[in-house]
Amino acid sequence: MNEIKNDEYFMREAIKEAEIAASIGEVPIGAVVVRNGEIIARAHNERETGKDATRHAEIIAIERACAALHGWRLIGCDLYVTLEPCPMCAGATVNARIVRVIYGASDLRAGAFGSIFNLNDYPVNHKPEIVRGVLADECLAPIQAFFKERRKK
């Protein structure tokens, strides 16, 4: 039970990052990297503001965590993200040796940890534990609202 409460706490921190993304016109996706119960990196989508297709919340959070730990192996780290990682971000979690990936909403168009395919089904050199659906409705609502507003324009 304690792990569930921790997962919800850290997912709410990722949701705060998603809110920042929405406030600057980005798709509201947020991520945090946690090690030993402490947030060591946080990020939100920056594709539009950075004019860079790779500026997903997960990638930025992983970059910041690597900088904080002075290395590319994020041993002992968990990634919390409001939307299921895409293939690029799923690959980054494998390469960074993330222990667990905890996501909120499934991504039925690009999800690479179970929705479209599961990267862990392939013979990759590291397989993070995947926890799906943590605060899924709270994570999905801002994304749906964002795209509903976009369609109006």
C-alpha positions as CSV (number, residue, x, y, z in Angstrom):
1,M,0.0,0.0,0.0
2,N,2.8,2.4,0.8
3,E,4.3,2.0,-2.7
4,I,0.9,2.9,-4.2
5,K,0.8,6.1,-2.1
6,N,4.3,7.0,-3.2
7,D,3.5,6.3,-6.8
8,E,0.5,8.7,-6.6
9,Y,2.5,11.3,-4.8
10,F,5.2,11.4,-7.5
11,M,2.7,11.2,-10.3
12,R,1.1,14.3,-8.9
13,E,4.5,16.0,-9.2
14,A,4.6,14.9,-12.8
15,I,1.1,16.3,-13.3
16,K,2.4,19.7,-12.0
17,E,5.0,19.6,-14.7
18,A,2.3,18.8,-17.3
19,E,0.4,21.9,-16.0
20,I,3.5,24.0,-16.7
21,A,3.6,22.6,-20.2
22,A,0.0,23.5,-20.8
23,S,0.6,27.1,-19.5
24,I,3.2,27.6,-22.3
25,G,1.2,26.0,-25.1
26,E,2.9,22.6,-25.0
27,V,1.1,19.3,-24.9
28,P,0.6,18.8,-21.2
29,I,2.9,15.9,-20.4
30,G,5.2,15.9,-17.4
31,A,7.8,13.7,-15.9
32,V,9.9,13.3,-12.8
33,V,12.9,11.0,-12.0
34,V,13.0,9.7,-8.5
35,R,15.9,8.1,-6.6
36,N,15.7,6.9,-3.0
37,G,12.4,8.7,-2.5
38,E,13.7,12.0,-3.8
39,I,13.0,13.9,-7.0
40,I,16.3,14.4,-8.7
41,A,14.9,15.7,-12.0
42,R,11.7,17.1,-13.4
43,A,10.6,18.2,-16.8
44,H,7.7,18.9,-19.2
45,N,7.3,18.8,-22.9
46,E,9.3,21.5,-24.8
47,R,8.9,20.5,-28.4
48,E,7.2,23.7,-29.5
49,T,9.2,26.1,-27.4
50,G,12.5,24.3,-28.2
51,K,11.6,23.7,-31.9
52,D,12.9,20.2,-31.4
53,A,11.0,16.9,-31.9
54,T,13.1,15.2,-29.3
55,R,12.2,17.5,-26.4
56,H,9.7,15.2,-24.8
57,A,9.3,15.4,-21.0
58,E,10.9,12.0,-20.5
59,I,14.0,12.8,-22.5
60,I,14.5,16.1,-20.7
61,A,14.0,14.5,-17.3
62,I,16.5,11.8,-18.1
63,E,19.0,14.3,-19.3
64,R,18.6,16.3,-16.1
65,A,18.9,13.2,-13.9
66,C,22.1,12.1,-15.7
67,A,23.5,15.6,-15.1
68,A,22.5,15.4,-11.4
69,L,24.1,12.0,-11.0
70,H,27.1,12.7,-13.2
71,G,26.6,9.7,-15.4
72,W,24.3,8.1,-17.9
73,R,23.4,5.0,-15.9
74,L,20.3,5.9,-13.8
75,I,20.7,2.9,-11.5
76,G,18.1,2.9,-8.7
77,C,15.9,5.6,-10.5
78,D,12.3,5.5,-11.3
79,L,10.6,7.6,-14.0
80,Y,7.1,8.9,-13.5
81,V,5.4,10.3,-16.6
82,T,1.8,11.3,-17.2
83,L,1.5,9.6,-20.6
84,E,2.9,6.2,-21.7
85,P,6.3,6.7,-23.3
86,C,6.6,6.7,-27.1
87,P,9.3,4.5,-28.8
88,M,12.0,7.1,-28.5
89,C,11.3,7.7,-24.8
90,A,10.9,4.0,-24.0
91,G,14.3,3.4,-25.7
92,A,15.8,6.1,-23.6
93,T,14.5,4.5,-20.4
94,V,16.1,1.2,-21.4
95,N,19.4,2.9,-22.3
96,A,19.5,4.8,-19.0
97,R,18.8,1.7,-17.0
98,I,15.7,3.1,-15.3
99,V,14.4,0.6,-12.8
100,R,10.7,1.4,-13.1
101,V,8.6,3.4,-15.5
102,I,5.3,4.5,-13.9
103,Y,2.9,6.1,-16.2
104,G,-0.6,7.5,-15.9
105,A,-2.5,7.5,-19.2
106,S,-2.0,4.9,-21.9
107,D,-1.1,6.3,-25.4
108,L,-3.2,4.4,-27.9
109,R,-1.4,6.1,-30.8
110,A,2.3,5.9,-29.8
111,G,2.6,4.0,-26.5
112,A,5.7,1.7,-26.5
113,F,5.1,-0.1,-23.1
114,G,1.9,-1.9,-23.9
115,S,-0.5,0.1,-26.0
116,I,1.0,-0.1,-29.5
117,F,3.7,-2.6,-28.6
118,N,5.8,-3.4,-25.6
119,L,9.5,-2.7,-25.9
120,N,10.1,-5.2,-23.0
121,D,8.8,-8.0,-25.3
122,Y,12.0,-7.7,-27.3
123,P,15.5,-8.9,-26.4
124,V,16.8,-5.5,-25.2
125,N,19.6,-5.3,-22.7
126,H,17.6,-3.9,-19.9
127,K,13.9,-4.2,-19.1
128,P,12.3,-1.7,-16.7
129,E,9.4,-2.7,-14.6
130,I,6.3,-1.0,-16.0
131,V,3.5,0.3,-13.8
132,R,0.5,1.4,-15.7
133,G,-2.5,3.6,-15.0
134,V,-1.4,5.5,-11.9
135,L,-3.9,8.4,-11.7
136,A,-4.8,7.8,-15.3
137,D,-7.8,10.0,-15.4
138,E,-6.0,12.9,-13.8
139,C,-3.2,12.5,-16.3
140,L,-5.5,12.1,-19.4
141,A,-7.9,15.0,-18.7
142,P,-5.4,17.9,-19.4
143,I,-4.3,16.2,-22.6
144,Q,-7.9,15.8,-23.8
145,A,-8.7,19.4,-22.9
146,F,-5.6,20.6,-24.7
147,F,-6.5,18.9,-27.9
148,K,-10.2,19.8,-27.7
149,E,-9.2,23.4,-27.4
150,R,-6.8,23.0,-30.4
151,R,-9.5,21.6,-32.5
152,K,-11.7,24.6,-31.8
153,K,-9.1,26.9,-33.2
